[in-house]
């Protein structure tokens, strides 16, 4: 498995579509905090990535501190860091409108777990149709990808075969959802996950040569191979000598090249990935501390506990209890 597929699999993406908007005339909305949406629809979510898929018409998307980005049908805009953002339409008046804040009561009235809620506004002019959803994931596991993406990521899906198929499938599933066909929400969720993966792949393919960051590193002949090996066998007793031999580059050259592109030395990166895997397993309650330590490549529970405490500030057992208590409070809030 390549490193991108490994991370996408490991982060356990869980999609949800919650709004289908059909807007006419001029309008402007400030979206609710992604965490607030997840607390209603998916309380156990660790990190939340909002997205909007434009099915027809056009609009603008922007961060509160950024410039508007024009969106057209067949494009998706994703906010990897979970930032609040503004969607607006109705040139030029829509961009000058004071955005309606979709928080608090405005938000609660628009959300219903397991359903795609319709939003309609305006009677005149062409319709802009938008599918609004989010993806939940293990934030630390997803960090290699998310840290390589811009805060606002717009991707054109029209010319990509797989992505175009997913888009048309979402349109079909939206109709099924409106007809209250059983299972339509689950289908939309799975399609959202595929859509995100395709958007990331398309963004990566468009990166310039020698682009730094994790996604750029995957395209490097040597560093990409090293990342693939580390992700394929994270519990293996890797050393820089072994890794450099496998990729066919000298020890010093690989170390320098890896650090330059990824931002960490190879063994430092491996430690971070092992601890991210351990954190996810602890969060999900998978096994004992010793079994998790062994699974991610530590020879003893003591060595694992020391490394985990350096990274997260508390030993694994105490950290797991704290996270479980926090998730319980969130689910009952």
C-alpha positions as CSV (number, residue, x, y, z in Angstrom):
1,X,0.0,0.0,0.0
2,X,1.3,3.5,-0.8
3,X,1.8,6.0,2.1
4,X,-1.2,8.2,1.1
5,X,-3.5,5.2,1.0
6,X,-2.1,4.0,4.3
7,X,-2.8,7.3,6.0
8,X,-6.2,7.7,4.5
9,X,-7.1,4.2,5.7
10,X,-5.6,4.8,9.2
11,X,-7.3,8.1,9.9
12,X,-10.7,6.3,9.8
13,X,-12.5,9.0,7.8
14,X,-16.2,9.1,8.6
15,X,-18.3,11.3,6.3
16,X,-21.7,12.9,6.8
17,X,-23.9,15.1,4.6
18,X,-26.2,17.3,6.6
19,X,-27.5,20.1,4.3
20,X,-28.7,20.4,0.7
21,X,-29.0,24.1,-0.1
22,X,-30.9,25.6,-3.0
23,X,-30.3,29.4,-3.0
24,X,-31.5,32.2,-5.3
25,X,-30.9,35.9,-5.4
26,X,-28.2,37.4,-3.0
27,X,-27.2,35.6,0.2
28,X,-24.3,35.2,2.6
29,X,-23.7,32.8,5.5
30,X,-21.0,32.4,8.1
31,X,-20.9,28.8,8.8
32,X,-21.1,27.3,12.3
33,X,-17.9,26.1,14.0
34,X,-17.2,22.6,12.7
35,X,-17.0,21.3,16.2
36,X,-20.5,22.6,17.0
37,X,-21.9,20.7,14.0
38,X,-20.1,17.5,15.0
39,X,-21.3,17.8,18.5
40,X,-24.9,17.5,17.2
41,X,-24.3,14.9,14.5
42,X,-21.2,13.0,15.5
43,X,-20.2,13.8,19.1
44,X,-17.3,11.3,19.3
45,X,-15.5,12.9,16.3
46,X,-11.9,13.9,17.0
47,X,-11.2,16.3,14.2
48,X,-13.8,17.7,11.7
49,X,-13.2,18.8,8.1
50,X,-16.2,20.8,6.6
51,X,-16.7,20.7,2.8
52,X,-19.2,22.0,0.2
53,X,-19.8,20.5,-3.2
54,X,-21.4,22.8,-5.8
55,X,-23.9,20.9,-7.9
56,X,-25.1,23.9,-10.0
57,X,-24.8,27.7,-10.2
58,X,-21.9,29.6,-8.6
59,X,-20.9,31.2,-5.3
60,X,-17.9,32.5,-3.4
61,X,-16.2,30.9,-0.5
62,X,-13.7,32.6,1.8
63,X,-12.1,32.4,5.3
64,X,-13.1,35.3,7.5
65,X,-9.6,36.7,7.1
66,X,-9.2,35.7,3.5
67,X,-10.1,36.8,0.0
68,X,-13.2,35.3,-1.8
69,X,-12.7,32.3,-4.1
70,X,-15.1,31.9,-7.0
71,X,-16.7,28.5,-7.2
72,X,-18.5,26.9,-10.1
73,X,-20.6,23.8,-10.5
74,X,-18.5,20.7,-10.3
75,X,-16.1,22.1,-7.7
76,X,-15.6,21.3,-4.1
77,X,-14.2,23.5,-1.3
78,X,-12.7,21.8,1.7
79,X,-11.5,23.4,5.0
80,X,-8.9,20.9,6.3
81,X,-8.2,22.8,9.6
82,X,-12.0,23.0,10.4
83,X,-12.1,26.8,10.0
84,X,-15.3,28.7,10.1
85,X,-15.9,30.3,6.7
86,X,-18.3,32.4,4.6
87,X,-20.4,31.3,1.6
88,X,-22.0,34.0,-0.5
89,X,-23.6,34.6,-3.9
90,X,-25.3,37.4,-5.8
91,X,-22.5,39.4,-7.5
92,X,-21.6,41.9,-6.4
93,X,-24.2,42.5,-3.6
94,X,-23.9,39.1,-2.1
95,X,-20.3,39.7,-1.2
96,X,-21.2,42.9,0.6
97,X,-24.0,41.4,2.7
98,X,-23.5,41.0,6.4
99,X,-23.3,37.2,6.7
100,X,-26.0,35.4,8.6
101,X,-24.3,33.6,11.5
102,X,-25.4,29.9,11.4
103,X,-24.6,29.2,15.1
104,X,-26.7,28.7,18.2
105,X,-30.4,28.4,17.5
106,X,-29.9,28.9,13.7
107,X,-27.7,25.8,13.7
108,X,-29.8,23.5,15.8
109,X,-32.8,24.2,13.7
110,X,-30.9,23.1,10.6
111,X,-29.5,19.8,11.8
112,X,-31.0,16.4,12.4
113,X,-28.8,13.3,12.9
114,X,-29.1,10.8,10.1
115,X,-30.9,13.2,7.7
116,X,-30.0,15.6,5.0
117,X,-31.9,18.8,5.7
118,X,-33.1,21.0,2.8
119,X,-32.5,24.7,2.9
120,X,-34.3,27.0,0.4
121,X,-33.9,30.7,0.0
122,X,-35.1,33.2,-2.6
123,X,-37.7,32.9,-5.4
124,X,-36.1,34.7,-8.4
125,X,-32.9,34.1,-10.4
126,X,-30.9,31.0,-11.2
127,X,-30.4,28.4,-8.4
128,X,-27.2,27.6,-6.7
129,X,-27.3,24.1,-5.3
130,X,-24.8,23.1,-2.7
131,X,-24.2,19.8,-0.7
132,X,-22.8,20.6,2.7
133,X,-21.0,17.9,4.7
134,X,-18.1,17.1,6.9
135,X,-15.5,14.4,7.5
136,X,-14.5,13.3,10.9
137,X,-11.1,11.7,11.4
138,X,-8.3,11.0,13.9
139,X,-6.7,14.4,13.9
140,X,-3.1,13.3,14.8
141,X,-3.2,10.4,12.4
142,X,-4.4,12.8,9.6
143,X,-1.8,15.4,10.4
144,X,0.6,14.4,7.6
145,X,-2.1,15.1,5.1
146,X,-3.9,18.0,6.8
147,X,-0.7,19.9,7.5
148,X,0.2,19.7,3.8
149,X,-3.1,21.3,2.6
150,X,-4.1,24.9,2.5
151,X,-6.7,26.2,5.0
152,X,-9.1,26.6,2.0
153,X,-8.8,23.9,-0.7
154,X,-10.8,24.3,-3.9
155,X,-10.6,21.3,-6.3
156,X,-12.2,21.1,-9.8
157,X,-13.9,17.7,-10.0
158,X,-15.3,18.1,-13.5
159,X,-12.3,16.7,-15.4
160,X,-11.4,13.9,-13.1
161,X,-13.0,10.6,-14.0
162,X,-13.4,9.1,-10.5
163,X,-14.3,12.4,-8.9
164,X,-16.8,13.1,-11.6
165,X,-18.4,9.7,-11.0
166,X,-18.5,10.4,-7.2
167,X,-20.1,13.8,-7.9
168,X,-22.8,12.3,-10.1
169,X,-23.4,9.5,-7.5
170,X,-23.9,12.1,-4.8
171,X,-26.5,13.9,-6.9
172,X,-28.3,10.6,-7.4
173,X,-28.1,9.8,-3.7
174,X,-29.3,13.3,-2.8
175,X,-32.5,12.5,-4.7
176,X,-32.8,9.1,-2.9
177,X,-32.4,10.9,0.4
178,X,-35.1,13.4,-0.5
179,X,-37.4,10.5,-1.2
180,X,-36.4,9.1,2.2
181,X,-35.0,5.9,0.7
182,X,-33.5,3.7,3.5
183,X,-29.7,3.8,3.7
184,X,-29.3,6.9,1.6
185,X,-27.5,8.8,4.4
186,X,-24.9,6.0,4.8
187,X,-24.3,6.0,1.0
188,X,-23.8,9.7,1.0
189,X,-21.3,9.3,3.9
190,X,-19.2,6.8,2.1
191,X,-19.3,8.9,-1.1
192,X,-18.0,11.9,0.9
193,X,-15.0,9.9,2.1
194,X,-14.1,8.9,-1.5
195,X,-14.6,12.4,-2.6
196,X,-12.1,13.7,0.0
197,X,-9.6,11.1,-1.0
198,X,-9.9,12.0,-4.7
199,X,-9.6,15.8,-3.9
200,X,-6.4,15.1,-2.0
201,X,-5.0,13.0,-4.8
202,X,-5.8,15.6,-7.4
203,X,-4.3,18.4,-5.3
204,X,-1.1,16.3,-4.8
205,X,-0.8,15.6,-8.5
206,X,-0.9,19.4,-9.2
207,X,1.9,20.3,-6.8
208,X,5.0,21.7,-8.4
209,X,8.2,19.7,-8.5
210,X,10.3,19.8,-5.2
211,X,7.3,21.0,-3.2
212,X,8.0,20.6,0.5
213,X,5.5,19.1,2.9
214,X,4.3,15.5,3.3
215,X,2.3,15.4,0.1
216,X,5.1,16.9,-1.9
217,X,7.5,14.4,-0.4
218,X,5.4,11.5,-1.6
219,X,6.3,12.4,-5.2
220,X,10.0,12.3,-4.5
221,X,11.6,9.1,-5.8
222,X,13.6,8.4,-2.7
223,X,11.6,10.0,0.1
224,X,8.3,8.7,-1.3
225,X,9.8,5.2,-1.2
226,X,11.1,5.7,2.4
227,X,7.6,6.9,3.5
228,X,6.0,3.9,1.9
229,X,8.3,1.5,3.7
230,X,7.8,3.2,7.1
231,X,4.1,3.1,6.7
232,X,4.0,-0.4,5.4
233,X,6.0,-1.7,8.4
234,X,5.8,0.9,11.2
235,X,6.6,-1.6,14.0
236,X,9.8,-2.9,12.2
237,X,13.1,-2.0,13.9
238,X,14.1,0.5,11.3
239,X,17.4,2.4,11.4
240,X,18.5,5.0,9.0
241,X,21.1,2.6,7.6
242,X,18.5,0.0,6.8
243,X,16.1,2.5,5.3
244,X,18.7,4.1,3.1
245,X,19.8,0.7,1.8
246,X,16.2,-0.1,0.9
247,X,15.7,3.1,-1.1
248,X,19.1,3.1,-2.8
249,X,20.5,6.3,-1.4
250,X,23.3,7.0,1.0
251,X,22.5,7.5,4.7
252,X,23.4,11.2,4.8
253,X,21.7,12.0,1.5
254,X,18.4,10.3,2.5
255,X,18.5,12.0,5.9
256,X,19.0,15.4,4.4
257,X,16.5,14.9,1.6
258,X,13.8,13.5,4.0
259,X,14.2,16.3,6.5
260,X,14.2,19.0,3.8
261,X,10.9,17.7,2.3
262,X,9.0,16.3,5.3
263,X,10.4,18.7,8.0
264,X,11.5,15.8,10.2
265,X,14.4,13.3,10.2
266,X,13.2,9.8,9.1
267,X,13.4,8.2,12.6
268,X,11.8,11.2,14.2
269,X,9.0,10.9,11.7
270,X,8.6,7.2,12.5
271,X,8.4,7.9,16.2
272,X,5.7,10.5,15.6
273,X,3.7,8.1,13.4
274,X,4.0,5.3,15.9
275,X,2.7,7.5,18.7
276,X,-0.1,8.8,16.5
277,X,-1.1,5.2,15.9
278,X,-0.9,4.5,19.6
279,X,-3.0,7.6,20.4
280,X,-5.7,6.4,18.0
281,X,-5.8,2.9,19.5
282,X,-6.0,4.3,23.0
283,X,-8.8,6.7,22.0
284,X,-10.8,3.8,20.6
285,X,-10.0,1.5,23.6
286,X,-8.2,-1.1,21.5
287,X,-6.3,-3.5,23.8
288,X,-4.0,-3.1,26.8
289,X,-1.2,-0.6,27.1
290,X,1.3,-3.5,26.5
291,X,-0.4,-4.8,23.4
292,X,-0.6,-1.3,21.9
293,X,3.1,-0.7,22.7
294,X,4.0,-3.9,20.9
295,X,1.7,-3.2,18.0
296,X,3.4,0.1,17.2
297,X,6.9,-1.1,17.6
298,X,8.1,-0.6,21.2
299,X,9.9,-3.4,22.9
300,X,8.6,-2.7,26.4
301,X,5.6,-1.0,28.0
302,X,8.0,1.2,30.0
303,X,9.8,2.6,26.9
304,X,6.4,3.2,25.3
305,X,5.0,5.0,28.3
306,X,8.1,7.3,28.5
307,X,7.8,8.2,24.8
308,X,4.1,8.7,25.0
309,X,4.4,11.0,28.1
310,X,7.0,13.1,26.3
311,X,4.6,13.6,23.4
312,X,1.3,14.0,25.1
313,X,2.1,15.1,28.7
314,X,0.7,12.2,30.6
315,X,1.2,8.4,30.6
316,X,-1.0,6.3,28.3
317,X,-3.4,4.9,31.0
318,X,-4.0,8.4,32.4
319,X,-4.4,9.9,29.0
320,X,-6.9,7.2,28.0
321,X,-9.1,7.8,31.1
322,X,-9.1,11.6,30.4
323,X,-10.1,11.2,26.8
324,X,-12.9,8.7,27.7
325,X,-14.3,11.1,30.3
326,X,-14.2,14.0,27.8
327,X,-16.0,11.9,25.2
328,X,-18.6,10.9,27.7
329,X,-19.3,14.5,28.7
330,X,-19.5,15.5,25.0
331,X,-21.9,12.7,24.2
332,X,-24.2,13.7,27.1
333,X,-23.9,17.4,26.6
